[in-house]
């Protein structure tokens, strides 16, 4: 099987949660098939970990956005861009 190049960090951040989840499911299927060489399996595992971490981060950001919206007072609530690095 041909090796896939590991994508750069900048491209990873542009992957939607749904696309990351889909790719992660494909990686799991390939790993479970048992047909990959050790090197290919390690590369797939590494990519899977990157996608899982990215997905977890996106879920945390979404949860924080929802919490901000739910805890705001509807009378004087003003929407502001969410900045995850502000903490």
PDB file with one MODEL, atoms N, CA, C and O in Angstrom:
MODEL        1
ATOM      1  N   UNK A   1       0.841  -1.185   0.000  1.00  0.00           N
ATOM      2  CA  UNK A   1       0.000   0.000   0.000  1.00  0.00           C
ATOM      3  C   UNK A   1       0.879   1.238   0.000  1.00  0.00           C
ATOM      4  O   UNK A   1       1.878   1.286   0.716  1.00  0.00           O
ATOM      5  N   UNK A   2       0.530   2.215  -0.773  1.00  0.00           N
ATOM      6  CA  UNK A   2       1.307   3.448  -0.865  1.00  0.00           C
ATOM      7  C   UNK A   2       1.157   4.254   0.410  1.00  0.00           C
ATOM      8  O   UNK A   2       0.085   4.317   1.012  1.00  0.00           O
ATOM      9  N   UNK A   3       2.250   4.861   0.799  1.00  0.00           N
ATOM     10  CA  UNK A   3       2.223   5.682   2.005  1.00  0.00           C
ATOM     11  C   UNK A   3       1.573   7.014   1.699  1.00  0.00           C
ATOM     12  O   UNK A   3       1.784   7.597   0.636  1.00  0.00           O
ATOM     13  N   UNK A   4       0.784   7.485   2.642  1.00  0.00           N
ATOM     14  CA  UNK A   4       0.180   8.806   2.522  1.00  0.00           C
ATOM     15  C   UNK A   4       1.070   9.797   3.240  1.00  0.00           C
ATOM     16  O   UNK A   4       1.529   9.517   4.348  1.00  0.00           O
ATOM     17  N   UNK A   5       1.323  10.934   2.646  1.00  0.00           N
ATOM     18  CA  UNK A   5       2.099  11.938   3.372  1.00  0.00           C
ATOM     19  C   UNK A   5       1.269  12.489   4.523  1.00  0.00           C
ATOM     20  O   UNK A   5       0.058  12.675   4.401  1.00  0.00           O
ATOM     21  N   UNK A   6       1.927  12.741   5.619  1.00  0.00           N
ATOM     22  CA  UNK A   6       1.235  13.332   6.759  1.00  0.00           C
ATOM     23  C   UNK A   6       1.003  14.800   6.445  1.00  0.00           C
ATOM     24  O   UNK A   6       1.916  15.511   6.023  1.00  0.00           O
ATOM     25  N   UNK A   7      -0.226  15.243   6.655  1.00  0.00           N
ATOM     26  CA  UNK A   7      -0.589  16.609   6.302  1.00  0.00           C
ATOM     27  C   UNK A   7      -0.002  17.585   7.308  1.00  0.00           C
ATOM     28  O   UNK A   7       0.223  17.246   8.470  1.00  0.00           O
ATOM     29  N   UNK A   8       0.238  18.781   6.848  1.00  0.00           N
ATOM     30  CA  UNK A   8       0.817  19.807   7.703  1.00  0.00           C
ATOM     31  C   UNK A   8      -0.208  20.303   8.713  1.00  0.00           C
ATOM     32  O   UNK A   8      -1.414  20.137   8.532  1.00  0.00           O
ATOM     33  N   UNK A   9       0.301  20.920   9.786  1.00  0.00           N
ATOM     34  CA  UNK A   9      -0.574  21.437  10.830  1.00  0.00           C
ATOM     35  C   UNK A   9      -1.549  22.474  10.302  1.00  0.00           C
ATOM     36  O   UNK A   9      -2.699  22.509  10.740  1.00  0.00           O
ATOM     37  N   UNK A  10      -1.118  23.324   9.367  1.00  0.00           N
ATOM     38  CA  UNK A  10      -2.002  24.370   8.867  1.00  0.00           C
ATOM     39  C   UNK A  10      -3.174  23.774   8.100  1.00  0.00           C
ATOM     40  O   UNK A  10      -4.291  24.283   8.191  1.00  0.00           O
ATOM     41  N   UNK A  11      -2.941  22.706   7.350  1.00  0.00           N
ATOM     42  CA  UNK A  11      -4.030  22.077   6.615  1.00  0.00           C
ATOM     43  C   UNK A  11      -4.956  21.334   7.572  1.00  0.00           C
ATOM     44  O   UNK A  11      -6.169  21.301   7.363  1.00  0.00           O
ATOM     45  N   UNK A  12      -4.390  20.738   8.621  1.00  0.00           N
ATOM     46  CA  UNK A  12      -5.205  20.024   9.599  1.00  0.00           C
ATOM     47  C   UNK A  12      -6.250  20.941  10.216  1.00  0.00           C
ATOM     48  O   UNK A  12      -7.396  20.534  10.404  1.00  0.00           O
ATOM     49  N   UNK A  13      -5.874  22.157  10.530  1.00  0.00           N
ATOM     50  CA  UNK A  13      -6.789  23.074  11.184  1.00  0.00           C
ATOM     51  C   UNK A  13      -7.955  23.459  10.283  1.00  0.00           C
ATOM     52  O   UNK A  13      -8.977  23.935  10.777  1.00  0.00           O
ATOM     53  N   UNK A  14      -7.828  23.267   8.982  1.00  0.00           N
ATOM     54  CA  UNK A  14      -8.885  23.611   8.048  1.00  0.00           C
ATOM     55  C   UNK A  14      -9.849  22.459   7.795  1.00  0.00           C
ATOM     56  O   UNK A  14     -10.829  22.630   7.071  1.00  0.00           O
ATOM     57  N   UNK A  15      -9.590  21.291   8.375  1.00  0.00           N
ATOM     58  CA  UNK A  15     -10.459  20.137   8.185  1.00  0.00           C
ATOM     59  C   UNK A  15     -11.666  20.296   9.108  1.00  0.00           C
ATOM     60  O   UNK A  15     -11.515  20.576  10.297  1.00  0.00           O
ATOM     61  N   UNK A  16     -12.857  20.118   8.555  1.00  0.00           N
ATOM     62  CA  UNK A  16     -14.055  20.231   9.385  1.00  0.00           C
ATOM     63  C   UNK A  16     -14.130  19.050  10.347  1.00  0.00           C
ATOM     64  O   UNK A  16     -13.490  18.021  10.132  1.00  0.00           O
ATOM     65  N   UNK A  17     -14.907  19.206  11.394  1.00  0.00           N
ATOM     66  CA  UNK A  17     -15.080  18.125  12.363  1.00  0.00           C
ATOM     67  C   UNK A  17     -15.609  16.877  11.671  1.00  0.00           C
ATOM     68  O   UNK A  17     -15.148  15.768  11.941  1.00  0.00           O
ATOM     69  N   UNK A  18     -16.573  17.056  10.784  1.00  0.00           N
ATOM     70  CA  UNK A  18     -17.184  15.921  10.097  1.00  0.00           C
ATOM     71  C   UNK A  18     -16.180  15.203   9.200  1.00  0.00           C
ATOM     72  O   UNK A  18     -16.153  13.973   9.161  1.00  0.00           O
ATOM     73  N   UNK A  19     -15.354  15.962   8.479  1.00  0.00           N
ATOM     74  CA  UNK A  19     -14.337  15.347   7.625  1.00  0.00           C
ATOM     75  C   UNK A  19     -13.272  14.640   8.453  1.00  0.00           C
ATOM     76  O   UNK A  19     -12.807  13.564   8.080  1.00  0.00           O
ATOM     77  N   UNK A  20     -12.887  15.236   9.569  1.00  0.00           N
ATOM     78  CA  UNK A  20     -11.904  14.606  10.452  1.00  0.00           C
ATOM     79  C   UNK A  20     -12.453  13.298  11.000  1.00  0.00           C
ATOM     80  O   UNK A  20     -11.737  12.299  11.062  1.00  0.00           O
ATOM     81  N   UNK A  21     -13.718  13.298  11.395  1.00  0.00           N
ATOM     82  CA  UNK A  21     -14.337  12.087  11.926  1.00  0.00           C
ATOM     83  C   UNK A  21     -14.420  11.006  10.857  1.00  0.00           C
ATOM     84  O   UNK A  21     -14.163   9.834  11.135  1.00  0.00           O
ATOM     85  N   UNK A  22     -14.775  11.389   9.650  1.00  0.00           N
ATOM     86  CA  UNK A  22     -14.854  10.437   8.546  1.00  0.00           C
ATOM     87  C   UNK A  22     -13.484   9.828   8.246  1.00  0.00           C
ATOM     88  O   UNK A  22     -13.362   8.618   8.055  1.00  0.00           O
ATOM     89  N   UNK A  23     -12.459  10.676   8.207  1.00  0.00           N
ATOM     90  CA  UNK A  23     -11.106  10.171   7.950  1.00  0.00           C
ATOM     91  C   UNK A  23     -10.645   9.268   9.086  1.00  0.00           C
ATOM     92  O   UNK A  23      -9.988   8.254   8.850  1.00  0.00           O
ATOM     93  N   UNK A  24     -10.985   9.629  10.304  1.00  0.00           N
ATOM     94  CA  UNK A  24     -10.620   8.817  11.461  1.00  0.00           C
ATOM     95  C   UNK A  24     -11.278   7.442  11.388  1.00  0.00           C
ATOM     96  O   UNK A  24     -10.644   6.435  11.703  1.00  0.00           O
ATOM     97  N   UNK A  25     -12.534   7.392  10.979  1.00  0.00           N
ATOM     98  CA  UNK A  25     -13.222   6.106  10.823  1.00  0.00           C
ATOM     99  C   UNK A  25     -12.556   5.252   9.749  1.00  0.00           C
ATOM    100  O   UNK A  25     -12.449   4.035   9.905  1.00  0.00           O
ATOM    101  N   UNK A  26     -12.107   5.874   8.664  1.00  0.00           N
ATOM    102  CA  UNK A  26     -11.402   5.145   7.603  1.00  0.00           C
ATOM    103  C   UNK A  26     -10.074   4.594   8.109  1.00  0.00           C
ATOM    104  O   UNK A  26      -9.696   3.468   7.785  1.00  0.00           O
ATOM    105  N   UNK A  27      -9.379   5.384   8.895  1.00  0.00           N
ATOM    106  CA  UNK A  27      -8.102   4.941   9.462  1.00  0.00           C
ATOM    107  C   UNK A  27      -8.316   3.737  10.366  1.00  0.00           C
ATOM    108  O   UNK A  27      -7.566   2.764  10.296  1.00  0.00           O
ATOM    109  N   UNK A  28      -9.333   3.797  11.211  1.00  0.00           N
ATOM    110  CA  UNK A  28      -9.630   2.676  12.106  1.00  0.00           C
ATOM    111  C   UNK A  28      -9.912   1.415  11.301  1.00  0.00           C
ATOM    112  O   UNK A  28      -9.434   0.335  11.648  1.00  0.00           O
ATOM    113  N   UNK A  29     -10.683   1.545  10.232  1.00  0.00           N
ATOM    114  CA  UNK A  29     -10.999   0.381   9.397  1.00  0.00           C
ATOM    115  C   UNK A  29      -9.732  -0.211   8.779  1.00  0.00           C
ATOM    116  O   UNK A  29      -9.570  -1.430   8.739  1.00  0.00           O
ATOM    117  N   UNK A  30      -8.835   0.652   8.298  1.00  0.00           N
ATOM    118  CA  UNK A  30      -7.585   0.153   7.706  1.00  0.00           C
ATOM    119  C   UNK A  30      -6.714  -0.521   8.756  1.00  0.00           C
ATOM    120  O   UNK A  30      -6.109  -1.560   8.489  1.00  0.00           O
ATOM    121  N   UNK A  31      -6.649   0.063   9.946  1.00  0.00           N
ATOM    122  CA  UNK A  31      -5.852  -0.543  11.009  1.00  0.00           C
ATOM    123  C   UNK A  31      -6.434  -1.887  11.440  1.00  0.00           C
ATOM    124  O   UNK A  31      -5.694  -2.843  11.675  1.00  0.00           O
ATOM    125  N   UNK A  32      -7.757  -1.956  11.542  1.00  0.00           N
ATOM    126  CA  UNK A  32      -8.404  -3.201  11.958  1.00  0.00           C
ATOM    127  C   UNK A  32      -8.312  -4.292  10.905  1.00  0.00           C
ATOM    128  O   UNK A  32      -8.443  -5.472  11.231  1.00  0.00           O
ATOM    129  N   UNK A  33      -8.090  -3.922   9.648  1.00  0.00           N
ATOM    130  CA  UNK A  33      -7.999  -4.931   8.589  1.00  0.00           C
ATOM    131  C   UNK A  33      -6.770  -5.809   8.759  1.00  0.00           C
ATOM    132  O   UNK A  33      -6.763  -6.956   8.310  1.00  0.00           O
ATOM    133  N   UNK A  34      -5.734  -5.290   9.398  1.00  0.00           N
ATOM    134  CA  UNK A  34      -4.520  -6.057   9.618  1.00  0.00           C
ATOM    135  C   UNK A  34      -3.656  -6.214   8.382  1.00  0.00           C
ATOM    136  O   UNK A  34      -2.708  -7.000   8.396  1.00  0.00           O
ATOM    137  N   UNK A  35      -3.952  -5.497   7.323  1.00  0.00           N
ATOM    138  CA  UNK A  35      -3.221  -5.643   6.066  1.00  0.00           C
ATOM    139  C   UNK A  35      -2.114  -4.609   5.882  1.00  0.00           C
ATOM    140  O   UNK A  35      -1.412  -4.646   4.871  1.00  0.00           O
ATOM    141  N   UNK A  36      -1.940  -3.702   6.814  1.00  0.00           N
ATOM    142  CA  UNK A  36      -0.917  -2.667   6.691  1.00  0.00           C
ATOM    143  C   UNK A  36       0.419  -3.170   7.224  1.00  0.00           C
ATOM    144  O   UNK A  36       0.475  -3.980   8.149  1.00  0.00           O
ATOM    145  N   UNK A  37       1.483  -2.672   6.620  1.00  0.00           N
ATOM    146  CA  UNK A  37       2.810  -2.954   7.168  1.00  0.00           C
ATOM    147  C   UNK A  37       2.938  -2.205   8.495  1.00  0.00           C
ATOM    148  O   UNK A  37       2.136  -1.321   8.797  1.00  0.00           O
ATOM    149  N   UNK A  38       3.931  -2.559   9.267  1.00  0.00           N
ATOM    150  CA  UNK A  38       4.133  -1.889  10.546  1.00  0.00           C
ATOM    151  C   UNK A  38       4.321  -0.385  10.352  1.00  0.00           C
ATOM    152  O   UNK A  38       3.726   0.416  11.073  1.00  0.00           O
ATOM    153  N   UNK A  39       5.141  -0.007   9.385  1.00  0.00           N
ATOM    154  CA  UNK A  39       5.397   1.417   9.132  1.00  0.00           C
ATOM    155  C   UNK A  39       4.115   2.147   8.717  1.00  0.00           C
ATOM    156  O   UNK A  39       3.837   3.242   9.206  1.00  0.00           O
ATOM    157  N   UNK A  40       3.342   1.542   7.821  1.00  0.00           N
ATOM    158  CA  UNK A  40       2.082   2.161   7.395  1.00  0.00           C
ATOM    159  C   UNK A  40       1.099   2.249   8.559  1.00  0.00           C
ATOM    160  O   UNK A  40       0.395   3.248   8.706  1.00  0.00           O
ATOM    161  N   UNK A  41       1.050   1.208   9.382  1.00  0.00           N
ATOM    162  CA  UNK A  41       0.148   1.210  10.535  1.00  0.00           C
ATOM    163  C   UNK A  41       0.529   2.321  11.511  1.00  0.00           C
ATOM    164  O   UNK A  41      -0.342   3.003  12.052  1.00  0.00           O
ATOM    165  N   UNK A  42       1.823   2.498  11.734  1.00  0.00           N
ATOM    166  CA  UNK A  42       2.266   3.572  12.628  1.00  0.00           C
ATOM    167  C   UNK A  42       1.931   4.945  12.060  1.00  0.00           C
ATOM    168  O   UNK A  42       1.514   5.837  12.798  1.00  0.00           O
ATOM    169  N   UNK A  43       2.109   5.118  10.760  1.00  0.00           N
ATOM    170  CA  UNK A  43       1.747   6.394  10.126  1.00  0.00           C
ATOM    171  C   UNK A  43       0.251   6.658  10.236  1.00  0.00           C
ATOM    172  O   UNK A  43      -0.164   7.780  10.526  1.00  0.00           O
ATOM    173  N   UNK A  44      -0.552   5.638  10.007  1.00  0.00           N
ATOM    174  CA  UNK A  44      -2.008   5.787  10.125  1.00  0.00           C
ATOM    175  C   UNK A  44      -2.394   6.101  11.574  1.00  0.00           C
ATOM    176  O   UNK A  44      -3.247   6.953  11.823  1.00  0.00           O
ATOM    177  N   UNK A  45      -1.768   5.412  12.519  1.00  0.00           N
ATOM    178  CA  UNK A  45      -2.052   5.648  13.931  1.00  0.00           C
ATOM    179  C   UNK A  45      -1.711   7.087  14.313  1.00  0.00           C
ATOM    180  O   UNK A  45      -2.474   7.749  15.017  1.00  0.00           O
ATOM    181  N   UNK A  46      -0.557   7.564  13.843  1.00  0.00           N
ATOM    182  CA  UNK A  46      -0.146   8.938  14.128  1.00  0.00           C
ATOM    183  C   UNK A  46      -1.162   9.939  13.574  1.00  0.00           C
ATOM    184  O   UNK A  46      -1.532  10.893  14.259  1.00  0.00           O
ATOM    185  N   UNK A  47      -1.604   9.726  12.357  1.00  0.00           N
ATOM    186  CA  UNK A  47      -2.605  10.612  11.750  1.00  0.00           C
ATOM    187  C   UNK A  47      -3.915  10.540  12.535  1.00  0.00           C
ATOM    188  O   UNK A  47      -4.578  11.556  12.745  1.00  0.00           O
ATOM    189  N   UNK A  48      -4.280   9.341  12.962  1.00  0.00           N
ATOM    190  CA  UNK A  48      -5.500   9.175  13.746  1.00  0.00           C
ATOM    191  C   UNK A  48      -5.452   9.943  15.053  1.00  0.00           C
ATOM    192  O   UNK A  48      -6.439  10.561  15.454  1.00  0.00           O
ATOM    193  N   UNK A  49      -4.306   9.906  15.717  1.00  0.00           N
ATOM    194  CA  UNK A  49      -4.152  10.660  16.963  1.00  0.00           C
ATOM    195  C   UNK A  49      -4.290  12.156  16.695  1.00  0.00           C
ATOM    196  O   UNK A  49      -4.940  12.867  17.462  1.00  0.00           O
ATOM    197  N   UNK A  50      -3.683  12.636  15.614  1.00  0.00           N
ATOM    198  CA  UNK A  50      -3.801  14.054  15.260  1.00  0.00           C
ATOM    199  C   UNK A  50      -5.263  14.435  15.030  1.00  0.00           C
ATOM    200  O   UNK A  50      -5.725  15.470  15.512  1.00  0.00           O
ATOM    201  N   UNK A  51      -5.980  13.598  14.297  1.00  0.00           N
ATOM    202  CA  UNK A  51      -7.387  13.885  14.007  1.00  0.00           C
ATOM    203  C   UNK A  51      -8.238  13.835  15.274  1.00  0.00           C
ATOM    204  O   UNK A  51      -9.130  14.663  15.457  1.00  0.00           O
ATOM    205  N   UNK A  52      -7.965  12.872  16.144  1.00  0.00           N
ATOM    206  CA  UNK A  52      -8.727  12.761  17.389  1.00  0.00           C
ATOM    207  C   UNK A  52      -8.510  13.994  18.263  1.00  0.00           C
ATOM    208  O   UNK A  52      -9.458  14.520  18.846  1.00  0.00           O
ATOM    209  N   UNK A  53      -7.279  14.446  18.350  1.00  0.00           N
ATOM    210  CA  UNK A  53      -6.988  15.646  19.148  1.00  0.00           C
ATOM    211  C   UNK A  53      -7.655  16.880  18.545  1.00  0.00           C
ATOM    212  O   UNK A  53      -8.199  17.717  19.264  1.00  0.00           O
ATOM    213  N   UNK A  54      -7.607  16.981  17.233  1.00  0.00           N
ATOM    214  CA  UNK A  54      -8.245  18.110  16.554  1.00  0.00           C
ATOM    215  C   UNK A  54      -9.756  18.075  16.794  1.00  0.00           C
ATOM    216  O   UNK A  54     -10.363  19.106  17.082  1.00  0.00           O
ATOM    217  N   UNK A  55     -10.353  16.906  16.677  1.00  0.00           N
ATOM    218  CA  UNK A  55     -11.790  16.773  16.910  1.00  0.00           C
ATOM    219  C   UNK A  55     -12.166  17.143  18.329  1.00  0.00           C
ATOM    220  O   UNK A  55     -13.171  17.817  18.555  1.00  0.00           O
ATOM    221  N   UNK A  56     -11.357  16.701  19.292  1.00  0.00           N
ATOM    222  CA  UNK A  56     -11.612  17.037  20.693  1.00  0.00           C
ATOM    223  C   UNK A  56     -11.542  18.544  20.907  1.00  0.00           C
ATOM    224  O   UNK A  56     -12.360  19.111  21.632  1.00  0.00           O
ATOM    225  N   UNK A  57     -10.571  19.187  20.283  1.00  0.00           N
ATOM    226  CA  UNK A  57     -10.438  20.635  20.410  1.00  0.00           C
ATOM    227  C   UNK A  57     -11.655  21.348  19.812  1.00  0.00           C
ATOM    228  O   UNK A  57     -12.169  22.299  20.400  1.00  0.00           O
ATOM    229  N   UNK A  58     -12.108  20.893  18.655  1.00  0.00           N
ATOM    230  CA  UNK A  58     -13.276  21.516  18.023  1.00  0.00           C
ATOM    231  C   UNK A  58     -14.529  21.322  18.880  1.00  0.00           C
ATOM    232  O   UNK A  58     -15.359  22.225  18.978  1.00  0.00           O
ATOM    233  N   UNK A  59     -14.665  20.153  19.497  1.00  0.00           N
ATOM    234  CA  UNK A  59     -15.805  19.914  20.381  1.00  0.00           C
ATOM    235  C   UNK A  59     -15.751  20.820  21.610  1.00  0.00           C
ATOM    236  O   UNK A  59     -16.780  21.347  22.032  1.00  0.00           O
ATOM    237  N   UNK A  60     -14.576  21.003  22.181  1.00  0.00           N
ATOM    238  CA  UNK A  60     -14.437  21.882  23.339  1.00  0.00           C
ATOM    239  C   UNK A  60     -14.776  23.325  22.976  1.00  0.00           C
ATOM    240  O   UNK A  60     -15.427  24.029  23.748  1.00  0.00           O
ATOM    241  N   UNK A  61     -14.332  23.760  21.801  1.00  0.00           N
ATOM    242  CA  UNK A  61     -14.640  25.121  21.364  1.00  0.00           C
ATOM    243  C   UNK A  61     -16.139  25.298  21.148  1.00  0.00           C
ATOM    244  O   UNK A  61     -16.704  26.328  21.517  1.00  0.00           O
ATOM    245  N   UNK A  62     -16.781  24.304  20.556  1.00  0.00           N
ATOM    246  CA  UNK A  62     -18.227  24.378  20.335  1.00  0.00           C
ATOM    247  C   UNK A  62     -18.965  24.403  21.669  1.00  0.00           C
ATOM    248  O   UNK A  62     -19.927  25.154  21.834  1.00  0.00           O
ATOM    249  N   UNK A  63     -18.521  23.590  22.617  1.00  0.00           N
ATOM    250  CA  UNK A  63     -19.146  23.563  23.939  1.00  0.00           C
ATOM    251  C   UNK A  63     -19.016  24.920  24.627  1.00  0.00           C
ATOM    252  O   UNK A  63     -19.966  25.389  25.254  1.00  0.00           O
ATOM    253  N   UNK A  64     -17.861  25.545  24.515  1.00  0.00           N
ATOM    254  CA  UNK A  64     -17.667  26.864  25.119  1.00  0.00           C
ATOM    255  C   UNK A  64     -18.556  27.911  24.462  1.00  0.00           C
ATOM    256  O   UNK A  64     -19.104  28.778  25.144  1.00  0.00           O
ATOM    257  N   UNK A  65     -18.700  27.837  23.161  1.00  0.00           N
ATOM    258  CA  UNK A  65     -19.569  28.791  22.458  1.00  0.00           C
ATOM    259  C   UNK A  65     -21.017  28.635  22.909  1.00  0.00           C
ATOM    260  O   UNK A  65     -21.709  29.627  23.140  1.00  0.00           O
ATOM    261  N   UNK A  66     -21.471  27.397  23.034  1.00  0.00           N
ATOM    262  CA  UNK A  66     -22.840  27.146  23.487  1.00  0.00           C
ATOM    263  C   UNK A  66     -23.015  27.665  24.909  1.00  0.00           C
ATOM    264  O   UNK A  66     -24.027  28.290  25.226  1.00  0.00           O
ATOM    265  N   UNK A  67     -22.036  27.406  25.760  1.00  0.00           N
ATOM    266  CA  UNK A  67     -22.114  27.871  27.144  1.00  0.00           C
ATOM    267  C   UNK A  67     -22.187  29.395  27.214  1.00  0.00           C
ATOM    268  O   UNK A  67     -22.946  29.946  28.011  1.00  0.00           O
ATOM    269  N   UNK A  68     -21.404  30.072  26.385  1.00  0.00           N
ATOM    270  CA  UNK A  68     -21.435  31.537  26.347  1.00  0.00           C
ATOM    271  C   UNK A  68     -22.825  32.024  25.941  1.00  0.00           C
ATOM    272  O   UNK A  68     -23.355  32.966  26.530  1.00  0.00           O
ATOM    273  N   UNK A  69     -23.405  31.384  24.944  1.00  0.00           N
ATOM    274  CA  UNK A  69     -24.730  31.797  24.469  1.00  0.00           C
ATOM    275  C   UNK A  69     -25.819  31.514  25.497  1.00  0.00           C
ATOM    276  O   UNK A  69     -26.733  32.321  25.665  1.00  0.00           O
ATOM    277  N   UNK A  70     -25.734  30.382  26.184  1.00  0.00           N
ATOM    278  CA  UNK A  70     -26.762  30.019  27.152  1.00  0.00           C
ATOM    279  C   UNK A  70     -26.671  30.823  28.440  1.00  0.00           C
ATOM    280  O   UNK A  70     -27.693  31.061  29.083  1.00  0.00           O
ATOM    281  N   UNK A  71     -25.498  31.240  28.826  1.00  0.00           N
ATOM    282  CA  UNK A  71     -25.323  31.962  30.083  1.00  0.00           C
ATOM    283  C   UNK A  71     -25.487  33.464  29.944  1.00  0.00           C
ATOM    284  O   UNK A  71     -25.513  34.179  30.946  1.00  0.00           O
ATOM    285  N   UNK A  72     -25.595  33.946  28.733  1.00  0.00           N
ATOM    286  CA  UNK A  72     -25.740  35.386  28.526  1.00  0.00           C
ATOM    287  C   UNK A  72     -27.148  35.842  28.873  1.00  0.00           C
ATOM    288  O   UNK A  72     -28.110  35.095  28.696  1.00  0.00           O
ATOM    289  N   UNK A  73     -27.267  37.053  29.361  1.00  0.00           N
ATOM    290  CA  UNK A  73     -28.558  37.658  29.645  1.00  0.00           C
ATOM    291  C   UNK A  73     -29.144  38.122  28.316  1.00  0.00           C
ATOM    292  O   UNK A  73     -28.520  38.906  27.601  1.00  0.00           O
ATOM    293  N   UNK A  74     -30.328  37.646  27.986  1.00  0.00           N
ATOM    294  CA  UNK A  74     -30.908  37.939  26.674  1.00  0.00           C
ATOM    295  C   UNK A  74     -31.204  39.424  26.474  1.00  0.00           C
ATOM    296  O   UNK A  74     -31.250  39.888  25.334  1.00  0.00           O
ATOM    297  N   UNK A  75     -31.407  40.187  27.564  1.00  0.00           N
ATOM    298  CA  UNK A  75     -31.705  41.608  27.423  1.00  0.00           C
ATOM    299  C   UNK A  75     -30.499  42.417  26.953  1.00  0.00           C
ATOM    300  O   UNK A  75     -30.626  43.287  26.091  1.00  0.00           O
ATOM    301  N   UNK A  76     -29.343  42.132  27.516  1.00  0.00           N
ATOM    302  CA  UNK A  76     -28.172  42.931  27.155  1.00  0.00           C
ATOM    303  C   UNK A  76     -27.026  42.069  26.618  1.00  0.00           C
ATOM    304  O   UNK A  76     -25.865  42.476  26.650  1.00  0.00           O
ATOM    305  N   UNK A  77     -27.360  40.893  26.132  1.00  0.00           N
ATOM    306  CA  UNK A  77     -26.324  40.008  25.591  1.00  0.00           C
ATOM    307  C   UNK A  77     -25.855  40.521  24.237  1.00  0.00           C
ATOM    308  O   UNK A  77     -26.660  40.848  23.366  1.00  0.00           O
ATOM    309  N   UNK A  78     -24.574  40.583  24.084  1.00  0.00           N
ATOM    310  CA  UNK A  78     -23.986  40.972  22.802  1.00  0.00           C
ATOM    311  C   UNK A  78     -23.083  39.839  22.342  1.00  0.00           C
ATOM    312  O   UNK A  78     -22.240  39.356  23.098  1.00  0.00           O
ATOM    313  N   UNK A  79     -23.264  39.426  21.113  1.00  0.00           N
ATOM    314  CA  UNK A  79     -22.424  38.368  20.576  1.00  0.00           C
ATOM    315  C   UNK A  79     -21.058  38.936  20.232  1.00  0.00           C
ATOM    316  O   UNK A  79     -20.947  40.006  19.635  1.00  0.00           O
ATOM    317  N   UNK A  80     -20.028  38.209  20.613  1.00  0.00           N
ATOM    318  CA  UNK A  80     -18.654  38.593  20.301  1.00  0.00           C
ATOM    319  C   UNK A  80     -17.943  37.371  19.749  1.00  0.00           C
ATOM    320  O   UNK A  80     -18.285  36.243  20.104  1.00  0.00           O
ATOM    321  N   UNK A  81     -16.974  37.576  18.897  1.00  0.00           N
ATOM    322  CA  UNK A  81     -16.235  36.425  18.360  1.00  0.00           C
ATOM    323  C   UNK A  81     -15.576  35.647  19.487  1.00  0.00           C
ATOM    324  O   UNK A  81     -15.032  36.228  20.426  1.00  0.00           O
ATOM    325  N   UNK A  82     -15.631  34.342  19.384  1.00  0.00           N
ATOM    326  CA  UNK A  82     -15.021  33.470  20.376  1.00  0.00           C
ATOM    327  C   UNK A  82     -13.532  33.367  20.100  1.00  0.00           C
ATOM    328  O   UNK A  82     -13.129  33.067  18.976  1.00  0.00           O
ATOM    329  N   UNK A  83     -12.712  33.612  21.112  1.00  0.00           N
ATOM    330  CA  UNK A  83     -11.263  33.512  20.974  1.00  0.00           C
ATOM    331  C   UNK A  83     -10.760  32.441  21.927  1.00  0.00           C
ATOM    332  O   UNK A  83     -10.651  32.698  23.126  1.00  0.00           O
ATOM    333  N   UNK A  84     -10.446  31.228  21.424  1.00  0.00           N
ATOM    334  CA  UNK A  84     -10.027  30.140  22.309  1.00  0.00           C
ATOM    335  C   UNK A  84      -8.681  30.401  22.970  1.00  0.00           C
ATOM    336  O   UNK A  84      -8.367  29.766  23.978  1.00  0.00           O
ATOM    337  N   UNK A  85      -7.883  31.306  22.440  1.00  0.00           N
ATOM    338  CA  UNK A  85      -6.571  31.591  23.015  1.00  0.00           C
ATOM    339  C   UNK A  85      -6.634  32.631  24.125  1.00  0.00           C
ATOM    340  O   UNK A  85      -5.611  32.930  24.741  1.00  0.00           O
ATOM    341  N   UNK A  86      -7.800  33.183  24.392  1.00  0.00           N
ATOM    342  CA  UNK A  86      -7.937  34.251  25.371  1.00  0.00           C
ATOM    343  C   UNK A  86      -7.792  33.759  26.802  1.00  0.00           C
ATOM    344  O   UNK A  86      -7.528  34.553  27.705  1.00  0.00           O
ATOM    345  N   UNK A  87      -7.962  32.461  27.019  1.00  0.00           N
ATOM    346  CA  UNK A  87      -7.895  31.939  28.391  1.00  0.00           C
ATOM    347  C   UNK A  87      -6.499  31.787  28.876  1.00  0.00           C
ATOM    348  O   UNK A  87      -6.282  31.359  30.010  1.00  0.00           O
TER     349      UNK A  87
ENDMDL
END
